[in-house]
Amino acid sequence: MSMALAQKLAAESVAAVAAGQNLQDVLANIRAKYPDLSAQENGALQDIAYGCQRYLGSLKYMLAQMLNKPIDNPQLESLLLAALYQLHYTRNVPHAVVNEAVEAVAKIGRGQYRSFANAILRRFLRERDKLAAVCKKDEVARYNLPQWWTAYLQNHYPKYWHNIAAALQLHPPMTLRVNRRHGNAEGYVAKLAEAGIAAKALDDYAVTLEEAVPVNKLPGFSDGLVSVQDFGAQQAGYLLNPQNGERILDACAAPGGKTGHLLELADCHVTALDIAPDRLARVQSNVERLGFGNVALHCADAQDLAAWYDGKPFDAVLADVPCTASGVVRRNPDIKWLRRPTDALKTARQQEALLDALWQTLTQNGRMLLATCSIFEEENAQQLNKFLNRHADAKLIDSHVLLPNKHQDGFYYALIQKL
């Protein structure tokens, strides 16, 4: 495989995210531009691109320790950061990483940075342990979070902030939800063992793998025996607790993990909404794979009731509202560097109109589950309190803050009843 190409393309992704672009979109564009990438090249591209974002604080800090002045060429800086990630966090052969990076740097401008890049990377190999130790003295380098984010955690989670900061740097686990209509966690762990895949049960229907595998390697995946879903995300279905015969609205349904779980839990009638046609197609694909037909799919803005709502009230609403996604940073590490301190307040304001609209579709004594994949309180507890103050007919039944740990991402859930 061409390590040079994977390294070069990953460096392009680092520069693009630094310019404000979303990493998933950047990688999708790169793959569209290079359709002939091998599976190995794709895997290396993914690893370096995500790894650079995961450890950007420490990578930038270590690079800065070796410089007399900041680098003003984004292409050069990104290539050096990609190479530093490979040298420090992967098992790539060091001299190969250095050679490929130096050759790539030589193509910038008139080759004036070649000897500089060579000197920097070889110095890093000599001083790596010392540079890594110095990272502990700098907050951004130590926690690989912007300073304002760490301050927020310290302020709002004084007992747990250190654990959260550590968890946000971990690689996310690959967790499965076993379709209860076809089996349970214990039985599926045995199936995985037969296929040579090590796993353990987290509860009766959740399984976590020791190492991630492609979904086509999972026994019975195409037959709907199992779905990939974070353990924290699986709690939404249990909290909403669908019953047979109920009409349930899944607002902002894509990619359909929670939709499928609701249908596994009860013989209910689900209406799934999403504003994006391509994302709604993923919901349909997931539901069909699980073998469920009783789903009404609507491509619409959930708060524009005139566009989709027929006036027949729902027994339950899953309001999985758009948010900063601050709880799923492990899966989307670029979020750390793209978000700004005021973003949670902005998305909270957008959520208000959506929640108020969805409340109108709920029958008396019905229930709505406010759900976010955020750990920012503006979008969670503060949002809930404002909602309860606006709606005299709203009563809080239950609320949960799920903090990121080795088993799950960060989520917030509040179950509200309409009196």
N, C-alpha and C positions, 0 to 999 in steps of 0.2 A: 504494500500500500504506500501511498505517497504521504508521509508525515508532513512534508513541506507544504502540500496543498491544504491539509487539515489545519495546520498551524496558521497559514496565511489567511484562510477564510475565518478562522476563529478570531484572529486579530482584527479582521474587518468588523466582526460582530461587537468586539469590545469598543471600537471607535464609534460604531453606530449607537450603542446604548449610551455612551458618554455624551453623544449629541442629542439624546432624549428619546431614542426609539425603543420600542418594546422588543425584548430578545426573541420571543417566539415568532414575531412577525419578521424580524431580521433573518432568522434561520430559515424560515419558509421561503423568503425571497432568494436567499443564497442557494437553497436546494433547487428552486425553480430555475435559477441561472446555470446551475451545474447538475443537470439531471443524471449524468453518468457517474456520479460519486459511488464508489463501492460501499458495501455494508461497513467495512472496516473504517473507511474514510469518514463516513457519516457518523459512526460511533465516536471516532476521535474528535471530530468537529464538535459534536454534542458535549463531550467530556470537557474539552478545553474551554469552549464558550461558556458553559455553565460554571465550570470551576473558577474561571477568572472572575465571574460576578460573585460567586460564593465567598471568595477570599480576596476580593478587590482591596479591602482596607489594608491587609497585611502585605499584599503584593506591591501596592503603591508606596507603602511606607519603606519596605526593604529597598525598592528601587531608589527612592529619594535619599536614603542613607549613602548611596554610592555616587551621588551626583553633586557637582559643585553648584549647578543652577538647574531649575526646572527645564524639562524638555518641551520645546514649543512646536514640535511636529507630531500631530496625533497618530499618524501612521507608524512612525518610529516607536513612540511610547507603547502603542498597542501590541506591536510585535514583541517588544521586550517583556511586557507583562504576560503575554501568552507563553513565551519561552520560560519565564520565571515560574509560572504555574506548573509547567511540565517538569521542570527541574526539581521543584520543591514538593509537589503533591502527587506526582505519578511515577511509574517505574520505567518511563522511557529512558533509553540509553543517553546519558548526559552529553557525550561528545556529538551524537547525532542531532540532538535538540539544538545545541549551540551552532553546529555547522549549518543546519537548515535555516535557523533564524538569521544568521549572519549573511547567508546568501540572499535571503528575502530582503534584508535591510539594504544590501548592496544595490538593489534595484530602485531604491528611493532616491530621487534627485539624480545626482551624478556620482553616486557611490561614496559621498563624503562621510557617511555615518558608519561605514563598514568596520573600520578599526575600532571605533568607539563602542559599537555593539559587541564586538569580539572581546574587548577589554572588560566591559561591564559584566557579561555573562560568565567569563572565566573567573573574574573576581568573586562573583556570587558563589560559584562552586567552591572556591577556597574559603569564603567567610560565611557560608550558609548558616551554620549553627549559631554563630555570633549574631548574625542579622535576625534570625528567628527569635533569639532570646530577647533582643532589644524591642521586638514587637509588643512584649508584655508591658512595656512602659508607656505605650500610646494607646488610648482608649479605642480609637477607630480601628487601629491595626489589631488590637487584642480581640475585639468582639466582632470585627467585620460588619459594623453597623455605623451609619452616620452618627455624629455626636448627639444631635437633637433626638434621635430615636432612642439611644441608650438613656438619655436624660428622661425621656418620657416613661420608659419602663421603670426606672428608679423611682420616679415620682408616683406612678399609678400602681406599681406592683412592688412595693418596697421589700416584701418578704421573698418574692420569687423572681425578681428581675434578672439575677445572675443565671438562674436555671433557664429562663426564657432565652436570654442572649446566647447561652451555650447551645440550646436546642435549635435555634435558628441557623446555626452553622452546620448542623448535621446533614448528611444525605437523607432524603426522605425514604421511609420504608415502602416496599410494595405490599399493599394490603388488599385482601380480597374479601368480598361479601358473598357467602355461599347462598344460593337460591334455596330458601327453606322448603320450597315445593319439590325439590329434588334431593335434599340431603341436609347434612349439618357439617360443622367445622371438623369434628373428629373424623367423620367419614372421608371428608375431602383431603385432610392432611394425609390419610392413608393412601389415597389416590395419587397425591403428589409424590409421596415416598416411592411408590411403584414406578413413577416417571423419573425418579432420581432427583427430585426437587425438595430441598430441605425447607420445612415450614413448621410453624406452631400455631395453635389456636389462641385467639385473644378472648373470645367468648363463644357462645354456642354456634354463632354463624359467621364469625370474623376470623380470618387467617392471615398471618403475616409471613412473608417469605424471607429466608435468610439473605438471598440475593435476588435482585430483579431479573425477570426473564421475559422474552417476548410473549404476548398474549396467545399466539398460536401454539406455544409450548404447554399451555395450561390445559389439563385434561377437561374436555367437555365445554370449553369456553364458547365455541361456536354454537353449541346446543343450549346455551343459556344456563349451564350449571353454576356459573360463577361470574362475578363482575369485579372489576378493579375499582375500589373505592376506599378512601382514607377512613380509618377507624372513627375519627371525630365526625366526619361527614355522615357516617352510618347512623349516628345518634338521632338525626333529624326525623327519620321515619318512625323510630320508636317513640319519640316525644309527641309527634302529631297523632300517632296511634290510630291509623285508619280502621274503619269497621266495614263489614260486609254491607254492600248496598249504598254506601255513602257517595255523594258527589263531592269530589275534591279538586281544588284548583292548585296546580303547581305553576306559580308565576316565576318568570325568569328561569325556565326549566333546564336549559342546556347546561351540560351535555347529556343529561338524562339519567344520571346515577341515582338521584333521589326519586325521580319518577318511577324507575324500575323497582326500587325498594318498596315504595308505597303499594305497588301492584302485587309484589311478592307477599306483603303482610296481610292483605285482605282482598276480597272480591269487590273492589270499589270501582267507580267510574271516574277516571281522571281526565281533566282538561289541562293540557300542557301548553304554556305560552312562551314564546321567545321573540324578541324583536328582530333577530338576524336569521334570514332564511337558511344559510349554511349551517348555523348552529342548531336550528330546529331539525334539520335533516339528521343530525347526530342523535337527537332525542329519538326520532323515529327508528333509526338503525338500532339503537340500544334496546328499545322496547320490542322490536320485531325479533331481535336475537333471543330475548328472554321468552318469546312466545306469547306475548300479550297483544290482544286486538282492541280491547275496550279503552282506547285513548283517543280523545279529540285533540288534534294539534292545530294551533292557531299562530300564525306569524303576525304579531301585533305588539304595540307598546302597551304594556299591562295597565298603565294608568289612563289610557285613552279608552274608557269603557265603551264608548259609542262604536269603536272599531271592532269589538269582538264579543261583548257581553250581551246575552239574550234576555237578561232580567230574571232568570231563574237562579235563586240563591244557592250557594254552596254550603255544605255541612262543615267543611274545613278548608283552610287556605294555607299553603306553604309559601310564605313570603321570603324567598331566598334573595334578598335585595342586593343590588350592586354595591360594592364597598371598595376600600383601599386594598383588600386582599393581604393585609398585614400579617394574618395568621398563617398564610401559605407561602411564606418567603423561601422555605427550603425547596419547594418545587419551582418557584419563580424568583431566583435570587436577585434578578435585576430590579425587582420591586424596591429593594432597600435603597437603591441609588436614584431611582426615578421619582419616588414620592417626596413631597415637601411637607413641612410641619402643619400647614393649613389645609391639607388635602382631606383629612378625616372630617373636618367641619363642613367642607364643600359637599362631600358625598352624603353626609348626614342630612343636609338641606334637601338634596335631591331625593333621598329616601322618603322624606316626610310626605310629599305629594303622592308618591306611589303607595305608601301604607294607607293613607287616607282613602284613596280610590279603592284599594282591595277590600278595605273594611266594609265598604258599601255592598260588596257582593256576597257577604257572609250572612247566613240565616241566624235568627235569634237562637241563643244558646250554642251557636257554632263556635269554632275555635280557629285562631290564626297563630301560626308559628313564625315569629320574626327570627330570621336566620341570617348570620353573616359569617364570612371566613376572615374576620378581623379581630384584633386584640386592642383596637383603639376605642376607648370608652365613649367618644363622641358618637360613634356609630352603633353603640350597644346599649349600655345601661342608661346613658343620657338620652339616647333616642327613645328608649322605652318609656322613661319618665315623662318626656314631652308628649308622647302619644297618649299615655294614660290621662294626662292633664287636659288634652284636647277632646277626649272621648269619654263622656260620663258613663257610657254603657260598656266600657272596657274594664275587665278585671284580670289581673295577673294571676295565673295558675302556678307557673313554675318558671324559673330562669336558671341558666347554666353558663358559666364561663369555662371553656375548655382551653387550657393553655398548651402551647406546643411542648411535646416531650418526645421520647424515642418512639412511642407508639402512634402518635397522632399529630395533626396540624392544629392550629388554633382556631376555635369557633366560638360563636355566641348564639344562644338560643333563648327565646322568651315565648312561652305559650300563653296566649291571651284569649279569654272567653268573652263573647258578646252577650251581655245580660239581656 
